[in-house]
Amino acid sequence: MAEKFDIHQLYEAKSREDVRAAYDRWAADYDEQIVEGGWEGPRLVVAAAAPHLDKASPILDAGAGSGLMGLALKAEGFTTVDALDPSAGMLAQARAKGIYRNTIEAFMGEPLDLADDSYQAVLASGVFTPGHAPPTSFDELIRIVRPGGVIAFTLRQDVPPEGFHEAMAAHEKAGRWTRVAQSAPWQSLARYEPEVFHEIWIWRVI
Ligand SMILES: C[S@@+](CC[C@H](N)C(=O)[O-])C[C@H]1O[C@@H](n2cnc3c(N)ncnc32)[C@H](O)[C@@H]1O
Protein backbone atom coordinates (compact mmCIF):
# COMPACT_ATOMS: atom_id res chain seq x y z
CA MET A 1 0.00 0.00 0.00
CA ALA A 2 1.25 3.50 -0.82
CA GLU A 3 1.78 6.10 1.92
CA LYS A 4 -1.33 7.68 3.41
CA PHE A 5 -2.77 10.62 1.52
CA ASP A 6 -1.95 13.71 3.58
CA ILE A 7 -2.86 16.94 1.87
CA HIS A 8 -1.25 18.89 4.75
CA GLN A 9 2.12 17.95 3.31
CA LEU A 10 1.28 19.92 0.19
CA TYR A 11 -0.11 23.14 1.60
CA GLU A 12 3.45 24.40 1.84
CA ALA A 13 4.94 22.45 -1.05
CA LYS A 14 8.29 23.87 -2.15
CA SER A 15 7.78 23.19 -5.84
CA ARG A 16 5.16 22.04 -8.26
CA GLU A 17 7.32 18.96 -8.92
CA ASP A 18 6.92 18.00 -5.24
CA VAL A 19 3.16 18.23 -5.70
CA ARG A 20 3.20 16.13 -8.83
CA ALA A 21 5.43 13.48 -7.21
CA ALA A 22 3.28 13.30 -4.08
CA TYR A 23 0.11 12.71 -6.10
CA ASP A 24 1.93 10.07 -8.16
CA ARG A 25 2.70 8.26 -4.89
CA TRP A 26 -0.86 8.61 -3.57
CA ALA A 27 -2.67 7.80 -6.79
CA ALA A 28 -3.47 4.14 -6.11
CA ASP A 29 -5.07 4.84 -2.72
CA TYR A 30 -6.46 8.33 -3.30
CA ASP A 31 -10.07 7.35 -4.01
CA GLU A 32 -10.46 5.17 -0.94
CA GLN A 33 -8.81 7.66 1.40
CA ILE A 34 -10.45 10.84 0.14
CA VAL A 35 -13.90 9.29 0.23
CA GLU A 36 -13.18 8.02 3.76
CA GLY A 37 -12.25 11.62 4.65
CA GLY A 38 -15.71 12.77 3.60
CA TRP A 39 -14.71 14.72 0.45
CA GLU A 40 -17.70 15.44 -1.77
CA GLY A 41 -16.26 18.27 -3.85
CA PRO A 42 -16.66 16.57 -7.25
CA ARG A 43 -20.31 15.63 -6.73
CA LEU A 44 -21.19 19.07 -5.36
CA VAL A 45 -19.45 20.97 -8.19
CA VAL A 46 -21.31 18.86 -10.75
CA ALA A 47 -24.65 19.38 -8.96
CA ALA A 48 -24.10 23.15 -8.84
CA ALA A 49 -22.90 23.50 -12.44
CA ALA A 50 -25.24 21.02 -14.17
CA PRO A 51 -28.20 23.42 -14.61
CA HIS A 52 -25.90 25.70 -16.64
CA LEU A 53 -24.55 22.98 -18.97
CA ASP A 54 -25.71 20.88 -21.87
CA LYS A 55 -25.01 17.17 -21.76
CA ALA A 56 -22.94 16.77 -24.92
CA SER A 57 -20.65 19.81 -25.33
CA PRO A 58 -17.07 19.39 -24.09
CA ILE A 59 -16.22 19.90 -20.43
CA LEU A 60 -12.72 20.09 -18.95
CA ASP A 61 -12.22 18.54 -15.50
CA ALA A 62 -9.21 20.64 -14.42
CA GLY A 63 -7.06 19.08 -11.72
CA ALA A 64 -9.06 15.94 -12.35
CA GLY A 65 -6.88 13.73 -10.20
CA SER A 66 -8.19 10.18 -10.18
CA GLY A 67 -11.40 11.07 -12.00
CA LEU A 68 -14.02 11.38 -9.25
CA MET A 69 -15.61 14.35 -11.04
CA GLY A 70 -15.74 12.29 -14.23
CA LEU A 71 -17.75 9.67 -12.36
CA ALA A 72 -20.15 12.34 -11.08
CA LEU A 73 -20.50 13.84 -14.58
CA LYS A 74 -21.16 10.45 -16.13
CA ALA A 75 -23.82 9.72 -13.51
CA GLU A 76 -25.57 12.95 -14.57
CA GLY A 77 -25.45 11.99 -18.26
CA PHE A 78 -22.57 14.18 -19.50
CA THR A 79 -20.85 12.54 -22.42
CA THR A 80 -17.79 14.57 -23.49
CA VAL A 81 -15.30 15.18 -20.71
CA ASP A 82 -11.52 15.71 -20.77
CA ALA A 83 -9.25 15.42 -17.73
CA LEU A 84 -6.27 17.69 -17.05
CA ASP A 85 -3.78 17.04 -14.25
CA PRO A 86 0.02 17.21 -13.83
CA SER A 87 0.25 13.81 -12.12
CA ALA A 88 0.64 10.92 -14.54
CA GLY A 89 -0.23 8.52 -11.71
CA MET A 90 -3.52 10.26 -10.99
CA LEU A 91 -4.32 10.48 -14.70
CA ALA A 92 -3.72 6.73 -15.06
CA GLN A 93 -6.38 6.18 -12.38
CA ALA A 94 -8.70 8.60 -14.21
CA ARG A 95 -8.17 6.83 -17.54
CA ALA A 96 -8.90 3.47 -15.95
CA LYS A 97 -12.41 4.67 -15.09
CA GLY A 98 -13.16 4.73 -18.83
CA ILE A 99 -14.99 8.06 -18.74
CA TYR A 100 -12.71 10.65 -20.30
CA ARG A 101 -12.37 11.51 -23.99
CA ASN A 102 -8.79 12.79 -23.50
CA THR A 103 -6.39 13.02 -20.60
CA ILE A 104 -3.99 15.96 -20.62
CA GLU A 105 -0.85 16.08 -18.48
CA ALA A 106 -0.35 19.76 -17.63
CA PHE A 107 -0.17 22.32 -14.82
CA MET A 108 -2.72 25.10 -14.54
CA GLY A 109 -0.92 28.36 -14.03
CA GLU A 110 1.13 27.64 -17.17
CA PRO A 111 0.07 28.26 -20.80
CA LEU A 112 -2.21 25.37 -21.80
CA ASP A 113 -1.90 23.72 -25.20
CA LEU A 114 -5.65 23.96 -25.77
CA ALA A 115 -7.53 26.03 -28.37
CA ASP A 116 -9.48 29.18 -27.55
CA ASP A 117 -13.19 28.59 -26.78
CA SER A 118 -12.84 24.80 -26.87
CA TYR A 119 -15.00 23.98 -23.84
CA GLN A 120 -18.52 24.83 -22.66
CA ALA A 121 -17.17 24.60 -19.11
CA VAL A 122 -14.19 24.04 -16.89
CA LEU A 123 -14.97 22.36 -13.55
CA ALA A 124 -12.33 22.12 -10.82
CA SER A 125 -12.64 20.41 -7.46
CA GLY A 126 -10.02 20.52 -4.71
CA VAL A 127 -7.43 22.19 -6.93
CA PHE A 128 -7.54 25.86 -5.93
CA THR A 129 -6.07 25.20 -2.54
CA PRO A 130 -2.72 26.16 -1.00
CA GLY A 131 0.27 24.56 -2.74
CA HIS A 132 -1.81 23.60 -5.79
CA ALA A 133 -2.98 25.64 -8.81
CA PRO A 134 -2.46 29.44 -8.54
CA PRO A 135 -5.01 32.22 -9.18
CA THR A 136 -3.27 33.04 -12.49
CA SER A 137 -4.84 29.77 -13.72
CA PHE A 138 -8.04 31.73 -14.38
CA ASP A 139 -6.43 33.58 -17.32
CA GLU A 140 -6.09 30.42 -19.38
CA LEU A 141 -9.40 28.94 -18.22
CA ILE A 142 -11.24 32.05 -19.44
CA ARG A 143 -9.44 31.75 -22.78
CA ILE A 144 -10.39 28.10 -23.39
CA VAL A 145 -14.05 28.43 -22.34
CA ARG A 146 -16.36 29.78 -25.04
CA PRO A 147 -18.29 32.99 -24.33
CA GLY A 148 -21.43 32.07 -22.37
CA GLY A 149 -19.74 29.00 -20.90
CA VAL A 150 -18.99 28.54 -17.22
CA ILE A 151 -16.07 28.02 -14.86
CA ALA A 152 -17.04 26.35 -11.58
CA PHE A 153 -14.71 25.41 -8.77
CA THR A 154 -14.29 24.78 -5.07
CA LEU A 155 -12.37 27.33 -3.03
CA ARG A 156 -11.30 27.19 0.60
CA GLN A 157 -13.65 29.38 2.61
CA ASP A 158 -12.10 29.19 6.12
CA VAL A 159 -8.71 30.41 4.86
CA PRO A 160 -9.10 31.55 1.23
CA PRO A 161 -5.86 30.87 -0.66
CA GLU A 162 -3.84 33.99 -1.36
CA GLY A 163 -4.80 36.02 -4.41
CA PHE A 164 -7.98 34.20 -5.44
CA HIS A 165 -10.53 36.79 -4.35
CA GLU A 166 -8.40 39.52 -5.91
CA ALA A 167 -8.12 37.60 -9.19
CA MET A 168 -11.87 36.87 -9.29
CA ALA A 169 -12.67 40.54 -8.71
CA ALA A 170 -10.12 41.69 -11.31
CA HIS A 171 -11.62 39.47 -14.03
CA GLU A 172 -15.11 40.66 -13.08
CA LYS A 173 -14.07 44.30 -13.21
CA ALA A 174 -12.36 43.77 -16.58
CA GLY A 175 -15.59 42.29 -17.98
CA ARG A 176 -14.09 38.86 -18.65
CA TRP A 177 -16.64 36.97 -16.55
CA THR A 178 -19.73 37.57 -14.47
CA ARG A 179 -20.69 35.86 -11.24
CA VAL A 180 -23.42 33.20 -11.41
CA ALA A 181 -23.29 31.74 -7.90
CA GLN A 182 -21.37 31.40 -4.66
CA SER A 183 -22.51 28.49 -2.49
CA ALA A 184 -22.86 28.35 1.26
CA PRO A 185 -19.69 27.00 2.89
CA TRP A 186 -19.61 23.33 3.85
CA GLN A 187 -17.31 21.31 6.10
CA SER A 188 -15.51 19.48 3.36
CA LEU A 189 -13.12 17.00 5.00
CA ALA A 190 -14.95 16.44 8.24
CA ARG A 191 -12.99 13.34 9.27
CA TYR A 192 -9.47 14.55 8.39
CA GLU A 193 -9.58 18.35 8.76
CA PRO A 194 -12.72 19.47 10.62
CA GLU A 195 -11.54 23.08 10.50
CA VAL A 196 -11.63 23.17 6.69
CA PHE A 197 -14.62 24.64 4.85
CA HIS A 198 -15.04 25.07 1.10
CA GLU A 199 -17.50 26.93 -1.08
CA ILE A 200 -18.35 26.61 -4.77
CA TRP A 201 -18.04 29.54 -7.12
CA ILE A 202 -19.55 29.67 -10.62
CA TRP A 203 -18.60 32.32 -13.19
CA ARG A 204 -19.94 32.84 -16.71
CA VAL A 205 -17.38 33.79 -19.33
CA ILE A 206 -18.26 36.91 -21.33
C1 LIG B 1 -6.98 17.08 -3.87
S1 LIG B 1 -6.71 16.50 -5.51
C2 LIG B 1 -8.33 16.74 -6.24
C3 LIG B 1 -8.63 15.75 -7.32
C4 LIG B 1 -10.08 15.72 -7.80
N1 LIG B 1 -10.41 16.92 -8.54
C5 LIG B 1 -11.01 15.55 -6.62
O1 LIG B 1 -11.76 16.46 -6.26
O2 LIG B 1 -11.00 14.43 -6.07
C6 LIG B 1 -5.78 17.81 -6.25
C7 LIG B 1 -5.32 17.52 -7.69
O3 LIG B 1 -4.81 18.74 -8.22
C8 LIG B 1 -3.71 18.43 -9.04
N2 LIG B 1 -2.90 19.64 -9.18
C9 LIG B 1 -1.96 20.15 -8.34
N3 LIG B 1 -1.43 21.28 -8.85
C10 LIG B 1 -2.08 21.48 -10.04
C11 LIG B 1 -1.98 22.47 -11.05
N4 LIG B 1 -1.12 23.51 -10.97
N5 LIG B 1 -2.78 22.37 -12.13
C12 LIG B 1 -3.67 21.34 -12.25
N6 LIG B 1 -3.81 20.38 -11.31
C13 LIG B 1 -3.02 20.45 -10.23
C14 LIG B 1 -3.01 17.27 -8.31
O4 LIG B 1 -2.15 16.54 -9.15
C15 LIG B 1 -4.22 16.48 -7.80
O5 LIG B 1 -4.58 15.47 -8.71
The ligand as a Gaussian input file, in Angstrom:
#p B3LYP/6-31G(d) Opt

LIG

0 1
 C       -6.975000      17.082000      -3.870000
 S       -6.707000      16.498000      -5.510000
 C       -8.326000      16.742000      -6.237000
 C       -8.627000      15.752000      -7.320000
 C      -10.078000      15.720000      -7.797000
 N      -10.405000      16.916000      -8.545000
 C      -11.008000      15.545000      -6.620000
 O      -11.761000      16.465000      -6.261000
 O      -10.996000      14.430000      -6.068000
 C       -5.783000      17.809000      -6.254000
 C       -5.324000      17.516000      -7.692000
 O       -4.809000      18.743000      -8.224000
 C       -3.710000      18.427000      -9.037000
 N       -2.900000      19.642000      -9.177000
 C       -1.956000      20.150000      -8.339000
 N       -1.431000      21.277000      -8.846000
 C       -2.083000      21.484000     -10.039000
 C       -1.984000      22.471000     -11.050000
 N       -1.116000      23.511000     -10.971000
 N       -2.784000      22.367000     -12.127000
 C       -3.667000      21.344000     -12.245000
 N       -3.811000      20.383000     -11.307000
 C       -3.021000      20.450000     -10.228000
 C       -3.011000      17.274000      -8.307000
 O       -2.146000      16.543000      -9.151000
 C       -4.218000      16.481000      -7.805000
 O       -4.576000      15.467000      -8.706000

